[in-house]
Amino acid sequence: MTSSILVIGSTNTDMVVKADRLPAPGETVIGGSFFMSQGGKGANQAVAAQRLGGDVTFIFKTGKDIFGERSVQLFEQEGINIDHRVTDAELASGVALITVDKNAENCIAVASGANGTLTPADIAPAKAVIETASVILMQLEIPIETVSYVAGLAAARACTFILNPAPACALPASLLKNVSVITPNEKEAEMLSGITIVDDQSVRQAASVIREMGVDTVIITLGSRGAFISSDGMEQFIPAIKVEPVDTTAAGDVFNGALTVALSEGKVLEDAVRFACRAAAISVTRLGAQPAAPYRNEVEDTQFKPS
């Protein structure tokens, strides 16, 4: 049975160019195709969690513009509760410029806009939602002070608080001590731990260092290699499902949305990570961020054949 999930974070409009290769500094690459879709790490994770069976409330901030209006419409179509959305009268909604190459690698530049002003004061009216959610999921495309504020509220009532520490940045010790589950990729794990990840042993070392900072469970995502779990008395590598990737833009976001749903349903940690790996694998076979997020029936489809 799925319990209530609260996602707080960013929403962007993604403007995507798919080209043969990523441009070098100062270079223009001609011949790519273009499309727009909804993105932002918070929004991607909220949509993924909702499609995978979660009962999701999403708190976010947009400008008073067409991009913000479109975001609201699409969240409503997904069935996400957005009663506590916030609008900024001065700043524009967030925008991301994304280039994807023929190998599905990407580079992204983000203009945060209103996302960068989602403050604790904006969140405070939704305190009752924070205090009743079974799982809370956040990322780092909004101010750290807001993430820390919500993490503190979650810790006070022993609510599961999942932090996807992306984009990578230094995190205060006071925040990490209130995190139940942290889900860095390799680069983010290196920044947090100070350990350069080159092999399985260094993955274990990085996870151990991060756990010593006060985090109960560390899940390091390893792209096409899967994920590594370090939790109380348990260390385990979970292999990825092999697929032919098209666009890896939102793979981490789908992983986090799926993990949150699985944990809210009471799945054991290993099974939750396997579910998340499967959802992420499906997402990289499709273009775009939110459009790539799979539905529950797709993840559970036994006819899905990895390449």
NORBELGI-V322317 format. One record per backbone hydrogen bond with DSSP energy under -1.0 kcal/mol. CO is the residue of the C=O (numbers start at 1). NH is the residue of the N-H. If there is no record, write none. Layout:
co=CO nh=NH
co=CO nh=NH
This chain:
co=4 nh=134
co=4 nh=135
co=5 nh=57
co=6 nh=137
co=7 nh=59
co=10 nh=43
co=12 nh=39
co=13 nh=96
co=14 nh=37
co=15 nh=98
co=16 nh=35
co=17 nh=100
co=18 nh=33
co=20 nh=102
co=24 nh=27
co=33 nh=18
co=35 nh=16
co=37 nh=14
co=38 nh=290
co=39 nh=12
co=40 nh=44
co=41 nh=45
co=42 nh=46
co=43 nh=47
co=44 nh=48
co=45 nh=49
co=46 nh=50
co=47 nh=51
co=48 nh=52
co=49 nh=54
co=50 nh=53
co=51 nh=296
co=55 nh=5
co=56 nh=81
co=57 nh=7
co=59 nh=9
co=60 nh=86
co=62 nh=88
co=63 nh=65
co=65 nh=69
co=66 nh=70
co=67 nh=71
co=68 nh=72
co=69 nh=73
co=70 nh=74
co=71 nh=75
co=72 nh=76
co=73 nh=77
co=74 nh=78
co=75 nh=80
co=81 nh=58
co=82 nh=85
co=86 nh=62
co=92 nh=114
co=94 nh=13
co=95 nh=111
co=96 nh=15
co=97 nh=109
co=98 nh=17
co=99 nh=107
co=100 nh=19
co=101 nh=104
co=104 nh=248
co=105 nh=101
co=107 nh=99
co=109 nh=97
co=111 nh=95
co=112 nh=115
co=113 nh=116
co=114 nh=117
co=115 nh=118
co=117 nh=119
co=119 nh=123
co=120 nh=124
co=123 nh=126
co=124 nh=127
co=126 nh=130
co=127 nh=131
co=129 nh=133
co=134 nh=160
co=135 nh=6
co=136 nh=162
co=137 nh=8
co=138 nh=164
co=143 nh=147
co=144 nh=148
co=145 nh=149
co=146 nh=150
co=147 nh=151
co=148 nh=152
co=149 nh=153
co=150 nh=154
co=151 nh=155
co=152 nh=156
co=154 nh=159
co=155 nh=158
co=160 nh=136
co=161 nh=180
co=161 nh=181
co=162 nh=138
co=163 nh=183
co=164 nh=166
co=166 nh=140
co=172 nh=176
co=173 nh=177
co=175 nh=178
co=176 nh=179
co=179 nh=216
co=180 nh=217
co=181 nh=163
co=182 nh=219
co=184 nh=221
co=185 nh=189
co=186 nh=190
co=187 nh=191
co=188 nh=192
co=189 nh=193
co=190 nh=194
co=199 nh=203
co=200 nh=204
co=201 nh=205
co=202 nh=206
co=203 nh=207
co=204 nh=208
co=205 nh=209
co=206 nh=210
co=207 nh=211
co=208 nh=212
co=210 nh=213
co=211 nh=214
co=217 nh=182
co=218 nh=230
co=220 nh=228
co=222 nh=225
co=223 nh=226
co=226 nh=222
co=227 nh=238
co=228 nh=220
co=229 nh=236
co=230 nh=218
co=231 nh=234
co=234 nh=231
co=236 nh=229
co=238 nh=227
co=248 nh=251
co=250 nh=254
co=251 nh=255
co=252 nh=256
co=253 nh=257
co=254 nh=258
co=255 nh=259
co=256 nh=260
co=257 nh=261
co=258 nh=262
co=259 nh=263
co=260 nh=264
co=261 nh=265
co=262 nh=267
co=263 nh=266
co=268 nh=272
co=269 nh=273
co=270 nh=274
co=271 nh=275
co=272 nh=276
co=273 nh=277
co=274 nh=278
co=275 nh=279
co=276 nh=280
co=277 nh=281
co=278 nh=282
co=279 nh=283
co=280 nh=284
co=282 nh=285
co=283 nh=286
co=284 nh=246
co=284 nh=247
co=290 nh=293
co=295 nh=299
co=296 nh=300
co=301 nh=304
